[in-house]
Amino acid sequence: MDSIKPYVICHMLGSVDGRIKQDIWGFTDHHKYFEETAEKIPADAWLVGRVTMQEFSSKQQHSIAATANISYEDFVAEKVSETFAVVIDPSGKCTWDSNMVSTEQVIEVLTEKVSTGYLEHLRNKNVSYIFGGKEELDLQLVLQKLKGLFGIETLRIDGGGHVNGSFLKAGLIDEFSLVLAPVADGTIGSPTVFEAEEGYGDRKATQFKIKSVERIYDDFLWIRYQVIKDNVGR
Ligand SMILES: NC(=O)c1ccc[n+]([C@@H]2O[C@H](COP(=O)([O-])OP(=O)(O)OC[C@H]3O[C@@H](n4cnc5c(N)ncnc54)[C@H](OP(=O)(O)O)[C@@H]3O)[C@@H](O)[C@H]2O)c1
């Protein structure tokens, strides 16, 4: 099964208590801790959740008409970049001024809950989109399409916690790369590295094996883990 999906590495910057919002951490250069390590993980695409992508997508108001006559089929725009920026956006809440984030070409992952007007907006901006399910996303199918339609062999999942948690729960993460910041956040209710499920059900935690550990930026640790596949948390 694995050969038909990309190899998936989840990469995150976390506090010692696993939190991921850096608002009160007090670092002046906080982007570099995530970005400089991410750049050392070769990947054909990075993928984020809708909340995280709204930090990069359009801040303008785009009028979305409800009348366009477009069928619910995947749309692959002409390839203009070797690398991609993928967003899990089941209800189509991200709007776009162009089809690029930095040097990466955008791919929207949708459900059929989105309006035809939203699909028209994406087509007008030449933004590729794929359907991952009617109402709910089948993340295995999403990964298969990313590989099959766009040739993505290695995918880096860059958060936030909800998107990481849903891929973890589905057993689709191969490696976890954690930049551990020397800070305790302590904010109750703030997203953590993996937000998979409320409460304790039948699911088992996912265990890792260390691949490498490096001390970086004086007091940070960069820990790379391999997921122990026969003990994936489901
Ligand atoms: N420290 C770090 O390394 C790091 C990295 C990235 C982000 N962040 C921070 O993390 C925060 C956001 O994290 P977050 O956990 O709140 O949000 P997120 O994971 O970025 O986005 C969550 C949203 O993505 C969609 N989604 C994710 N998985 C889905 C699934 N399986 N099925 C359907 N929809 C799915 C849903 O969108 P809808 O609500 O539209 O249904 C969901 O609400 C931000 O503050 C960001 O800055 C930190």
Ligand as a Chemical Component Dictionary entry (heavy atoms), coordinates in Angstrom:
data_LIG
# 
_chem_comp.id                   LIG 
_chem_comp.type                 NON-POLYMER 
_chem_comp.pdbx_formal_charge   0 
_chem_comp.three_letter_code    LIG 
# 
loop_
_chem_comp_atom.comp_id 
_chem_comp_atom.atom_id 
_chem_comp_atom.alt_atom_id 
_chem_comp_atom.type_symbol 
_chem_comp_atom.charge 
_chem_comp_atom.model_Cartn_x 
_chem_comp_atom.model_Cartn_y 
_chem_comp_atom.model_Cartn_z 
_chem_comp_atom.pdbx_ordinal 
LIG N1  N1  N 0  5.040   25.419 15.553 1  
LIG C1  C1  C 0  4.901   24.969 14.313 2  
LIG O1  O1  O 0  5.782   24.286 13.786 3  
LIG C2  C2  C 0  3.642   25.283 13.541 4  
LIG C3  C3  C 0  3.502   24.797 12.229 5  
LIG C4  C4  C 0  2.310   25.052 11.553 6  
LIG C5  C5  C 0  1.294   25.781 12.169 7  
LIG N2  N2  N 1  1.469   26.249 13.424 8  
LIG C6  C6  C 0  0.391   26.998 14.102 9  
LIG O2  O2  O 0  -0.682  26.093 14.349 10 
LIG C7  C7  C 0  -1.903  26.841 14.429 11 
LIG C8  C8  C 0  -2.979  26.150 13.613 12 
LIG O3  O3  O 0  -3.092  24.789 13.974 13 
LIG P1  P1  P 0  -4.504  24.063 14.068 14 
LIG O4  O4  O 0  -4.273  22.706 14.561 15 
LIG O5  O5  O -1 -5.433  24.974 14.809 16 
LIG O6  O6  O 0  -5.039  24.082 12.552 17 
LIG P2  P2  P 0  -4.573  23.372 11.160 18 
LIG O7  O7  O 0  -4.172  21.971 11.385 19 
LIG O8  O8  O 0  -3.632  24.303 10.446 20 
LIG O9  O9  O 0  -5.955  23.416 10.356 21 
LIG C9  C9  C 0  -7.056  22.678 10.858 22 
LIG C10 C10 C 0  -8.150  22.694 9.818  23 
LIG O10 O10 O 0  -7.753  21.966 8.651  24 
LIG C11 C11 C 0  -8.858  21.195 8.196  25 
LIG N3  N3  N 0  -8.555  19.781 8.434  26 
LIG C12 C12 C 0  -7.450  19.253 8.987  27 
LIG N4  N4  N 0  -7.517  17.894 8.989  28 
LIG C13 C13 C 0  -8.696  17.574 8.433  29 
LIG C14 C14 C 0  -9.350  16.342 8.140  30 
LIG N5  N5  N 0  -8.790  15.146 8.412  31 
LIG N6  N6  N 0  -10.573 16.386 7.592  32 
LIG C15 C15 C 0  -11.145 17.562 7.334  33 
LIG N7  N7  N 0  -10.574 18.761 7.566  34 
LIG C16 C16 C 0  -9.366  18.757 8.097  35 
LIG C17 C17 C 0  -10.072 21.690 8.968  36 
LIG O11 O11 O 0  -10.536 22.839 8.271  37 
LIG P3  P3  P 0  -12.030 23.456 8.432  38 
LIG O12 O12 O 0  -12.066 24.043 9.823  39 
LIG O13 O13 O 0  -12.115 24.487 7.370  40 
LIG O14 O14 O 0  -12.994 22.321 8.281  41 
LIG C18 C18 C 0  -9.425  22.043 10.301 42 
LIG O15 O15 O 0  -10.163 22.923 11.097 43 
LIG C19 C19 C 0  -1.583  28.238 13.917 44 
LIG O16 O16 O 0  -1.488  29.099 15.011 45 
LIG C20 C20 C 0  -0.222  28.077 13.247 46 
LIG O17 O17 O 0  0.544   29.243 13.287 47 
LIG C21 C21 C 0  2.622   26.009 14.128 48 
# 
loop_
_chem_comp_bond.comp_id 
_chem_comp_bond.atom_id_1 
_chem_comp_bond.atom_id_2 
_chem_comp_bond.value_order 
_chem_comp_bond.pdbx_ordinal 
LIG N1  C1  SING 1  
LIG C1  O1  DOUB 2  
LIG C1  C2  SING 3  
LIG C2  C3  SING 4  
LIG C2  C21 DOUB 5  
LIG C3  C4  DOUB 6  
LIG C4  C5  SING 7  
LIG C5  N2  DOUB 8  
LIG N2  C6  SING 9  
LIG N2  C21 SING 10 
LIG C6  O2  SING 11 
LIG C6  C20 SING 12 
LIG O2  C7  SING 13 
LIG C7  C8  SING 14 
LIG C7  C19 SING 15 
LIG C8  O3  SING 16 
LIG O3  P1  SING 17 
LIG P1  O4  DOUB 18 
LIG P1  O5  SING 19 
LIG P1  O6  SING 20 
LIG O6  P2  SING 21 
LIG P2  O7  DOUB 22 
LIG P2  O8  SING 23 
LIG P2  O9  SING 24 
LIG O9  C9  SING 25 
LIG C9  C10 SING 26 
LIG C10 O10 SING 27 
LIG C10 C18 SING 28 
LIG O10 C11 SING 29 
LIG C11 N3  SING 30 
LIG C11 C17 SING 31 
LIG N3  C12 SING 32 
LIG N3  C16 SING 33 
LIG C12 N4  DOUB 34 
LIG N4  C13 SING 35 
LIG C13 C14 SING 36 
LIG C13 C16 DOUB 37 
LIG C14 N5  SING 38 
LIG C14 N6  DOUB 39 
LIG N6  C15 SING 40 
LIG C15 N7  DOUB 41 
LIG N7  C16 SING 42 
LIG C17 O11 SING 43 
LIG C17 C18 SING 44 
LIG O11 P3  SING 45 
LIG P3  O12 DOUB 46 
LIG P3  O13 SING 47 
LIG P3  O14 SING 48 
LIG C18 O15 SING 49 
LIG C19 O16 SING 50 
LIG C19 C20 SING 51 
LIG C20 O17 SING 52 
# 
